């Protein structure tokens, strides 16, 4: 995205504060009801580069073009090489190439386990911030001005009571129950690679069972333990 009004326009669309003196930003694009269209990494340089999954890019472009016509800026979709860095229990995304054996399966594994899973077209517009497991302080500025979805996101922080968090299990898990056999939680994301399947739920703190068998999370926001 380029043009004199690029920063002003994006400020009204994304959850992070692009006026800060930094180059990389993690942010969310949401609709008016607070449902996440996509997560993204925004790089501020000569204009702005917005990194996101290829299949969700046309959906975001369609949303942005509803408002960009009122600003002096241009938006286009172009392929980009990106790579990931895993360090100090965090996963970050960067523009460019890096020598690595890291493949798509590794990428989805690490982004899910670090609660920064990339939203695809299938998941776009289905979940709010609290359901995804994204760390709010990483993706959201609560001091900046208005942006799409801000009212709902602020309400989740200041008025919502935390009764459920993101919990991730190895394998393809269709449903969860507690020790009493009661169905609990909401299934959110699932990776479907045969070599490495994972499932994320938005669920209360409990012992977890699937098909009558107790299962142990591999990543758990209730205690932030990663096995």
Beta strands, then each sheet from edge to edge (+ up, - down):
strand 1: 24-30
strand 2: 36-44
strand 3: 48-51
strand 4: 82-87
strand 5: 90-95
strand 6: 165-170
strand 7: 176-177
strand 8: 183-184
strand 9: 186-193
strand 10: 196-203
strand 11: 208-210
strand 12: 213-215
strand 13: 219-220
strand 14: 225-226
sheet 1: 1+ 2- 3+
sheet 2: 4+ 5-
sheet 3: 9+ 10- 6+ 13- 14+
sheet 4: 7+ 8-
sheet 5: 11+ 12-
end
